[in-house]
Amino acid sequence: MNDGFFERAWDVVRQIPEGRVASYGQVARLMGAPRCARQVGYAMHGSPGVTGGVPCHRVVFADGSLAPGFAFGGPGEQRRMLEVEGVGFLGDGRVDMKNFSWEA
């Protein structure tokens, strides 16, 4: 079951454009599994990463918080990758969701 779910989650995440972010819940809704945000998180943790074509660094919590132990290089790496793409942050370190959320 997880393999198909993970692939569907990765397919949605591959559509998030550079410079935009989506929440785990948004990805779950877009894949037709609105109550599965936590499972989307598992899929991102198990993804092949950017080198595998899955820009999982673009998936954040609904309030703009970043993953506490980003799986692909430590906790600061997700922010660094998003900043390189032009994503803005609020003073408290969260992504500015008002201006950088993906409108799927």
C-alpha positions in Angstrom: 0.0 0.0 0.0 2.8 2.5 0.9 4.5 2.1 -2.4 1.5 3.4 -4.4 0.7 6.0 -1.8 4.3 7.3 -1.8 4.4 7.4 -5.6 1.2 9.4 -5.7 2.5 11.8 -3.1 5.8 12.2 -5.0 3.9 12.9 -8.2 2.0 15.8 -6.6 5.2 17.2 -5.1 7.0 17.1 -8.4 4.4 19.6 -9.6 5.2 22.2 -6.9 7.1 25.0 -8.8 10.4 26.4 -7.8 9.9 29.3 -5.3 6.7 27.9 -3.9 5.8 25.6 -1.1 2.8 23.3 -0.2 1.8 21.9 3.2 1.6 18.2 3.9 -2.1 18.5 4.2 -2.4 20.3 0.8 -0.4 17.5 -0.8 -2.7 14.9 0.8 -5.8 16.7 -0.4 -4.5 17.0 -3.9 -3.8 13.3 -4.1 -7.3 12.5 -2.9 -6.3 11.5 0.7 -7.3 14.5 2.7 -6.7 12.9 6.2 -3.3 11.5 5.4 -0.9 14.5 5.9 1.2 12.4 8.3 1.6 9.7 5.7 2.7 12.4 3.2 5.4 13.2 5.7 6.5 9.6 5.7 6.6 9.7 1.9 8.7 12.8 1.9 11.1 11.2 4.4 11.3 8.1 2.2 11.6 10.0 -1.1 14.7 9.8 -3.4 15.1 13.6 -2.8 15.8 16.3 -5.3 18.3 14.2 -7.2 15.5 11.7 -7.7 13.2 14.4 -9.0 11.1 14.9 -5.8 11.6 18.5 -4.4 10.5 17.4 -1.0 12.1 20.5 0.6 9.1 22.4 -0.8 6.7 20.6 1.6 6.3 22.3 4.9 3.8 22.4 7.8 0.6 24.3 7.4 1.9 27.2 9.5 5.0 27.4 7.4 7.3 25.6 9.9 10.0 23.5 8.5 10.7 19.8 9.2 12.7 19.8 12.5 15.3 17.3 11.2 15.2 17.7 7.5 16.2 14.3 6.1 18.5 15.6 3.3 21.3 17.4 5.1 20.3 18.5 8.5 17.7 21.0 9.8 19.2 24.1 8.1 19.4 22.6 4.7 15.6 22.8 3.9 15.7 26.6 4.6 18.8 27.0 2.6 17.3 25.2 -0.4 14.1 27.2 -0.2 16.0 30.5 0.1 18.0 29.7 -3.0 14.7 29.3 -4.8 13.5 32.7 -3.6 11.1 31.6 -0.9 10.7 34.2 1.9 10.5 33.7 5.6 8.9 35.4 8.5 10.9 36.8 11.4 10.2 33.7 13.5 11.7 31.4 10.9 8.5 30.1 9.3 7.9 30.3 5.5 5.7 33.3 4.5 2.8 31.1 3.5 0.7 34.1 2.4 3.1 35.0 -0.3 4.8 31.6 -1.2 2.1 29.0 -1.0 1.5 27.0 -4.2 -1.9 27.6 -5.7 -2.4 24.2 -7.2 
